[in-house]
Amino acid sequence: MTKRKKKKSNKGISNLTNTILSILKKERNKTFNYKQIAAILGVNDASSRNQIIKKLHQLKAKQEIEEIDRGKFKAIVNTEYHIGRVDMASRGAGYIICDDFVDDIYIASNNMNKALHGDEVEFYAYKRRKRGKIEGEVTQIITRAKSEYVGVIQIHKSYAFVVVDSNKMHTDIFVPINKINKAEEGDKVLVSLEDWPEKADSPYGRVLKVLGKPGEHNTEIHAILAEYGLPLEFPNEVEDYANKIDLEIKPEEIAKRRDMRKDLTFTIDPKDAKDFDDALSFKVLDDGLFEIGIHIADVSHYLQEGTILDDEAYERATSVYLVDRVVPMLPEILSNGACSLRPHEEKYTFSAVFKMNDKAEIKDQWFGRTVTYSDARFAYEEAQSIIETKSNSIPKEISLTGKTYNADQAVADAVLKMDELAKIMRRKRMSTGAISFDKVEVKFNLDDQANPVGVYFKTSKDANKLIEEFMLLANKKVGEFIGKQKKTFVYRVHDEPNDEKLAALQNVVGRFGYKLNFKDRKSVSSSLNNLLKEVNGKKEQNLVDTLTIRTMSKAEYSTHNIGHYGLAFDYYSHFTSPIRRYPDVMAHRLLQHYLDGGKSASEEVYEDKCNHSSSMEYLATKAERDSIKYMQIRFMEDHKNEEFVGVISGVTDWGIYIEIISNKCEGMVSVRDMKDDHYEFNEDHYALIGKNSKTMYQLGDEVIVKVKNTDLVKKHLDFTLIGKHENN
């Protein structure tokens, strides 16, 4: 007796109206017949087909859909569609950031329609009847933010899943067993998103690379780079190309340049620097003026447009500075060799040369290609020693060679005079509204195995500020020189902070007794500077510095010049670091093009390049921060039994964030672990307050903590709260 095929249920298809409308609106430029809709719904019985046909005609009668051709239906679009970017929250819900709305638009998880964090999407917004709030539904994914993810693989018999590290990724990635690329259970891997079938809960992927075992140093560093799509090594063909470049300094090339090899020239850099992309020259002229040259490695001489080397440099757009390594924009033969202004070597340079008087007023300027010879290399500490002691001699091991004058004394005199001029320029800059960010940088002492054995803080002293002022001068004057010609150029722009962010900053710093003045642009700058000065050396300094920086708009690259708010410059470019920043290479090329009498370059082409450079800079910055966080957690692993004094740097309803004063490591105390009372979040006071004891843990309070848990994979640090610090 043959078995009869089991018919699908004849019950009504649930929520059929909304389902049909959703299908038609999702592909609103296409037409569908009842068979296609039935196939999408996975039904094939006569009853279901009849329900679909009936519902289509009902929706047509209500004028919610239209019949384009016999039996072919299409959505009638009465909805206004918008474009925005997804900011994923927990459990698959999230928000869309869109310029058309003041507030971000909430998207429920069932309305995300396979959108992922950072995706550019089309959506429509609607008001919820009950709440009256605007919500949205994603209708189309325009551009995926990324296609590669880092996670840990879980292998089953015939398939695997990759559990993605990022807490912004709400779904695992399904990987067929034949696409695991020799990964083993528990490996950290880089996986590529390949497809997301209509009815699948998870996207399908392929393992591109096995990064190693979670928690191991190299695995986690490589994972940080892979997470942001940043390269670890140069392709062989790029290295081969770079190694074949002619690096010889040739007389015929020197003849095309301004020869400044006889001018007293030196570099000042960090003591552990490997590449030196800028040098200063100093000369006292017969008329009493000072001729100061800012000499920058002429990277564009070697980096020719249209080559695989240039393509690779453009794609990278920036060097990435992780705690234990640098991932350079250029191969080492250029970054540490031909383009590095090493002492006692002739180099091709691109220079900005200024004549200025004792008041740091510029009387003349010149831009162009040069050839220079670096007489000496200083570490910042050595230059600082000259400035502090007013000494006119320097250690013999860095003394100058091959010059007819008393070189030791000449360099010391040059450093002292340039320090005077730099201080005048800085005072002028601050008086016109520049903001003084001297945020403390966290640095690590590493042993041979890259284990963190100590933490120290990098601060900016006079020698650092000397270099900074002259680099700022070159960047400003190059931007101004082209900007006033109204020709396409690459600017470094920085918009004014918005009022909402300033108000939020005042709300927080007001807790510490500080007051800001928002009357006008100059008063905002002045009060921000006063704030940064007042908090200097206090327990809340790093917190206030960080919050103030977050208040600022993000600096970026653009051909549309709006000036630089933070520096108070009307024109500003990046000209001084072409070894590590591609926009500087573009600035060099454009400057030379215009010096040669060339016409204005395509604004559209360069704006695209600016956008790419800004995006890559953002990714590099995130990778650098992740590497610091990772190293801080590694450092704290060895200090689990110690008590630390920290400052409360953030308060939420799920816990308090604490930054340890001695090493700037930040971790969290979960409200669930605060067992002495039932604590509730008080938004007005930025505090957790005990229901019974009324004990308050408020932003800025000093507390004592111990390490509870360190998670190198998630880069998360948990503290146990011991209590308030007695001296608070």
Secondary structure, 3 states (H helix, E strand, C coil): CCCCCCCCCCCCCCCHHHHHHHHHHHCCCCCECHHHHHHHHCCCCHHHHHHHHHHHHHHHHCCCEEEEECCEEEECCCCCEEEEEEEECHHHCEEEECCCCCCCEEECHHHCCCCCCCCEEEEEEEECCCCCCEEEEEEEEEECCCCEEEEEEEECCCEEEEEECCCCCCCCEEEEHHHCCCCCCCCEEEEEEEECCCCCCCCEEEEEEEEECCCCHHHHHHHHHHHCCCCCCCCHHHHHHHHCCCCCCCHHHHCCCEECCCCEEEEEECCCCCCCCEEEEEEECCCCCEEEEEEEECHHHHCCCCCHHHHHHHHHCECEECCCCEECCCCHHHHHHHCCCCCCCEEEEEEEEEEECCCCCEEEEEEEEEEEECCEEEEHHHHHHHHHHCCCCCCHHHCCCCCCCCHHHHHHHHHHHHHHHHHHHHHHHHHCCCCCCCCCEEEEEECCCCCEEEEEEECCCHHHHHHHHHHHHHHHHHHHHHHCCCCCCCEEEECCCCHHHHHHHHHHHHHHCCCCCCCCHHHHHHHHHHHHHHCCCCCCHHHHHHHHHHHCCCCEEECCCCCECCCCECCCCCCCCCCCEHHHHHHHHHHHHHHCCCCCCCHHHHHHHHHHHHHHHHHHHHHHHHHHHHHHHHHHHCCCCCEEEEEEEEEECCEEEEEECCCCCEEEEEHHHCCCCCEEEECCCCEEEECCCCCEEECCCEEEEEEEEEECCCCEEEEEEEEECCCC
